[in-house]
Amino acid sequence: MNIVQKLLVATALPLSLVLSGCGETAPKNKAVYLLIDTSGTYTQELHKAQAIINYLLANLNSGDSIAVARIDSGSFSEKDILAKTTFDMRPSTANDQKRSFKQAIDEFANNLKHGSANTDITGGMLQATEYLNETGAGEKYVFIFSDLEEDLPDDYTRDFPISMDNIHVVALNVTKLRSDNIDPRDYLNRLDNWQHRVTEGGGDWRVLNDLERMDRLIVSN
């Protein structure tokens, strides 16, 4: 073995170790998307949604992303996003962003006079997953503030799988409808149906009705 061959052998192993250690680390930032039901009497619950948003703004950090959208008659649309932002790495700028975000949500809540005629939850979920995947965040969350009763226009098609790989879905404040008192299975079936759709799509599912426990909203892997 000549001197060149010896040098190649001597450097091959260290070089391979260096290259193997150059893999990218998983991102640590979070992205959350909150869907707010604005149909029927659910508009009376908006103050609870505002409390959830205030909690999230207080606990998300620089580099994290947040978007809030209403569930409307046709929710697979950018027009239903009430506010969205990714917080700047400079704390003072991030704080300004949080104040502006809160102001936008408060203005929406104060000016909402009428709820939506229909409730396109599936469309909202599709819009949520699109936004979350575009952020490239390491942890992705969809929060659904709704009774989970989907009421679609006659010409809408929403009976298909939703890809929700590695997305945490949390149903919040799932109130019981008047009909649920007659047959509680309706309420349980709504929960089971959405849990099935989320888990079949690769996500995980939780229900959090006790809003006094908002510290459980975000659970890191």
Secondary structure, DSSP 8 states (H G I E B T S, - for coil): --HHHHHHHHHHHHHHHHHHTT-------EEEEEEEE-BGGGGGGHHHHHHHHHHHHHH--TT-EEEEEEE-SS-SSGGGEEEEEE--SSHHHHHHHHHHHHHHHHHHHHH--S-BSSB-HHHHHHHHHHHHHHHT-SEEEEEEES----B--TT----S----TTEEEEEE-----HHHHH-THHHHHHHHHHHHHHHHTT-EEEEE--GGGGGGS----
